[in-house]
Amino acid sequence: MKISEIEASFSQKTNSLNLKRSLMIGVENLNHFLFNILIKKRKKTESVSYCSSDATNSLESLLSGEIQAVISHREITENGLSSMEFYSEPVCYLLAKGIERYQISDMKKIPIIIPRNGFHEHYIKTAHMKILTACPAAQVIIVDDIDNYLFLISSGDAVGLISESMVSFYKNKHCLNTDFNYSIDRSFPELKTYIYCLKECEKNLRMVMGSLLNEQENSDADAIR
């Protein structure tokens, strides 16, 4: 074999390997809390790029090869797709400093704020129903962004329902000071995020993502407790 042929063969194999090790992953509902999680993982996934993906066409983008995987809160059952749990986190009550715990008896007098910028629509409905089942007289307020209501929570006039990653994000931003307490409520279902890819791409995805699949962010949990 000529040297030029060897070089061409080597170059072809190298390009193929780089392609397998480089992934574009679409992310549905890419908010700054989920983005913060992805940023923390970046050093372990240097060959992975992320882009925002609309839930209405993310599967189409996946099937066309525009993206190689999609991260979603949705539970998708589709022939030809492999699914893996990407991230799972508990839900917390955001409380004023003087309130150590939030109990069912408190629901009658202190409104609960659920922010749309922290949960997907299906989870909001699930949480809302759970609260009303526990206390039919509870007042639930669903808002777009919890930022605008932090003053009500810090004064004890309301309680927030937020995810663990939201706590971590706001603590890093120094938005949450000593005026707040946090209390994880395990009775709420964990907020889960999944990653989907074509079955023939699963091996490459696992090779690139490695130990990040099914990895729990223990550091965030420790920061809250």
C-alpha positions as CSV (number, residue, x, y, z in Angstrom):
1,M,0.0,0.0,0.0
2,K,1.3,3.4,-0.9
3,I,2.0,6.0,1.8
4,S,-0.7,8.3,0.3
5,E,-3.2,5.5,0.7
6,I,-2.1,4.8,4.3
7,E,-2.5,8.5,5.1
8,A,-5.9,8.6,3.5
9,S,-7.0,5.5,5.3
10,F,-5.8,6.9,8.7
11,S,-7.4,10.3,8.0
12,Q,-10.7,8.6,7.2
13,K,-10.6,6.5,10.4
14,T,-9.7,9.6,12.5
15,N,-12.5,11.6,11.1
16,S,-14.9,8.7,11.8
17,L,-13.7,8.5,15.3
18,N,-14.0,12.2,15.9
19,L,-17.6,12.1,14.5
20,K,-18.4,9.3,16.9
21,R,-16.9,11.2,19.8
22,S,-18.6,14.5,19.0
23,L,-22.3,14.8,19.7
24,M,-24.8,17.6,19.3
25,I,-27.5,17.2,22.0
26,G,-30.8,19.0,21.8
27,V,-32.3,20.2,25.2
28,E,-36.0,20.7,25.6
29,N,-37.1,23.4,28.1
30,L,-33.6,24.7,28.4
31,N,-33.8,27.0,31.4
32,H,-31.0,28.5,33.4
33,F,-31.3,25.9,36.1
34,L,-30.8,22.9,33.7
35,F,-28.1,24.9,31.9
36,N,-26.3,25.3,35.2
37,I,-26.2,21.5,35.5
38,L,-24.9,21.1,32.0
39,I,-22.1,23.7,32.7
40,K,-21.0,21.7,35.7
41,K,-20.6,18.6,33.5
42,R,-18.8,20.4,30.7
43,K,-15.2,19.3,31.8
44,K,-16.3,15.7,31.5
45,T,-18.1,16.1,28.2
46,E,-15.7,18.3,26.1
47,S,-16.8,16.6,22.9
48,V,-20.5,17.4,23.5
49,S,-22.3,20.4,22.3
50,Y,-25.8,21.5,23.4
51,C,-28.6,23.4,21.6
52,S,-32.1,24.4,22.6
53,S,-34.7,22.1,21.0
54,D,-38.4,22.7,20.7
55,A,-40.5,19.8,22.0
56,T,-42.7,19.9,18.9
57,N,-39.8,19.0,16.5
58,S,-37.0,17.5,18.6
59,L,-37.8,14.0,17.6
60,E,-37.8,15.0,14.0
61,S,-34.4,16.6,14.4
62,L,-33.2,13.4,16.1
63,L,-34.5,11.2,13.3
64,S,-33.0,13.4,10.6
65,G,-29.5,13.4,12.3
66,E,-29.5,17.1,13.0
67,I,-28.9,16.2,16.6
68,Q,-27.7,12.9,18.0
69,A,-29.6,12.9,21.3
70,V,-32.2,14.9,23.1
71,I,-32.6,15.7,26.8
72,S,-36.2,16.0,27.9
73,H,-38.5,15.8,30.9
74,R,-41.0,13.9,28.8
75,E,-41.3,10.1,29.0
76,I,-41.2,9.1,25.3
77,T,-41.9,5.6,24.1
78,E,-41.0,5.4,20.4
79,N,-39.8,2.5,18.4
80,G,-36.2,2.8,17.5
81,L,-35.3,5.1,20.4
82,S,-33.2,4.2,23.5
83,S,-33.9,6.1,26.7
84,M,-31.7,6.6,29.7
85,E,-32.1,8.6,32.9
86,F,-29.9,11.7,32.7
87,Y,-30.7,13.5,35.9
88,S,-33.1,13.2,38.9
89,E,-33.6,15.7,41.7
90,P,-35.9,16.2,44.7
91,V,-38.2,19.1,45.2
92,C,-37.8,21.6,48.0
93,Y,-39.9,24.1,49.9
94,L,-38.4,27.6,49.9
95,L,-39.3,29.1,53.3
96,A,-38.8,32.3,55.3
97,K,-36.0,32.0,57.9
98,G,-38.5,31.8,60.8
99,I,-40.3,28.8,59.3
100,E,-38.4,25.5,59.9
101,R,-40.9,23.2,58.2
102,Y,-44.0,23.5,56.1
103,Q,-46.8,21.2,57.1
104,I,-50.3,20.4,55.9
105,S,-51.8,22.6,58.6
106,D,-49.8,25.6,57.2
107,M,-51.3,25.2,53.7
108,K,-54.6,26.7,54.9
109,K,-52.9,30.1,55.8
110,I,-49.7,30.4,53.7
111,P,-50.0,30.3,49.9
112,I,-47.8,28.0,47.9
113,I,-46.0,29.5,44.8
114,I,-45.1,27.1,41.9
115,P,-42.9,28.7,39.2
116,R,-43.3,27.8,35.6
117,N,-39.6,28.6,35.0
118,G,-38.6,25.7,37.2
119,F,-40.9,22.9,36.2
120,H,-42.5,21.5,33.1
121,E,-46.3,21.7,32.7
122,H,-47.0,18.0,33.5
123,Y,-45.1,18.2,36.8
124,I,-46.9,21.5,37.8
125,K,-50.2,19.7,37.3
126,T,-49.0,16.7,39.4
127,A,-47.7,18.9,42.2
128,H,-50.9,21.1,42.2
129,M,-53.1,18.0,42.5
130,K,-50.9,16.5,45.3
131,I,-51.2,19.7,47.3
132,L,-55.0,20.0,46.9
133,T,-55.4,16.3,47.8
134,A,-53.5,16.8,51.0
135,C,-55.3,20.1,51.8
136,P,-58.3,21.0,49.7
137,A,-58.3,24.5,51.3
138,A,-54.7,25.2,50.2
139,Q,-54.1,28.2,48.0
140,V,-51.7,27.4,45.1
141,I,-50.4,30.3,43.0
142,I,-48.7,29.4,39.7
143,V,-46.4,32.1,38.4
144,D,-44.0,32.5,35.5
145,D,-40.9,33.4,37.4
146,I,-40.3,33.0,41.2
147,D,-37.8,35.9,41.2
148,N,-40.6,38.4,41.4
149,Y,-42.0,36.7,44.5
150,L,-39.0,36.2,46.6
151,F,-39.9,39.2,48.8
152,L,-43.2,37.5,49.7
153,I,-41.4,34.3,50.6
154,S,-38.7,36.0,52.7
155,S,-41.4,37.9,54.7
156,G,-43.3,34.6,55.4
157,D,-46.4,35.6,53.4
158,A,-45.8,32.7,50.9
159,V,-43.9,29.5,50.4
160,G,-42.1,28.5,47.2
161,L,-42.0,25.1,45.6
162,I,-38.7,24.8,43.8
163,S,-36.3,22.1,42.5
164,E,-32.9,21.3,44.0
165,S,-31.1,22.8,40.9
166,M,-33.0,26.0,41.4
167,V,-31.7,26.3,45.0
168,S,-28.1,25.6,43.7
169,F,-28.5,28.2,41.0
170,Y,-29.8,31.0,43.3
171,K,-27.3,30.3,45.9
172,N,-24.5,30.6,43.3
173,K,-26.1,33.9,42.3
174,H,-26.2,35.0,45.9
175,C,-29.9,35.8,45.5
176,L,-30.8,33.7,48.5
177,N,-29.4,34.9,51.7
178,T,-30.0,34.2,55.4
179,D,-33.6,35.3,55.0
180,F,-34.5,31.8,53.6
181,N,-34.6,28.2,54.7
182,Y,-34.9,25.1,52.4
183,S,-36.7,21.9,53.2
184,I,-36.7,18.9,50.8
185,D,-40.1,17.2,50.6
186,R,-39.6,13.5,49.5
187,S,-43.4,13.0,49.3
188,F,-43.3,14.9,45.9
189,P,-42.1,12.8,43.0
190,E,-38.5,13.6,41.9
191,L,-38.1,15.8,38.9
192,K,-36.6,13.5,36.3
193,T,-34.8,14.3,33.1
194,Y,-34.1,11.7,30.4
195,I,-31.8,11.5,27.4
196,Y,-33.0,9.9,24.2
197,C,-31.1,8.7,21.1
198,L,-31.5,6.3,18.2
199,K,-30.8,2.7,19.3
200,E,-27.9,2.4,16.8
201,C,-26.3,5.5,18.4
202,E,-26.7,4.4,22.1
203,K,-23.2,2.8,22.2
204,N,-21.6,6.1,21.0
205,L,-23.6,8.1,23.4
206,R,-22.6,6.0,26.3
207,M,-19.0,6.2,25.2
208,V,-19.0,9.9,25.0
209,M,-21.2,10.7,28.1
210,G,-19.6,7.9,30.2
211,S,-20.3,8.1,33.9
212,L,-22.5,11.2,33.5
213,L,-25.5,9.0,32.6
214,N,-27.5,8.3,35.8
215,E,-25.1,10.4,37.8
216,Q,-26.6,12.3,40.7
217,E,-25.5,15.8,41.6
218,N,-24.6,15.0,45.3
219,S,-22.7,18.2,45.6
220,D,-26.0,20.2,45.1
221,A,-27.8,18.0,47.6
222,D,-25.0,18.6,50.2
223,A,-25.3,22.4,49.5
224,I,-28.9,22.4,50.5
225,R,-28.8,20.2,53.6
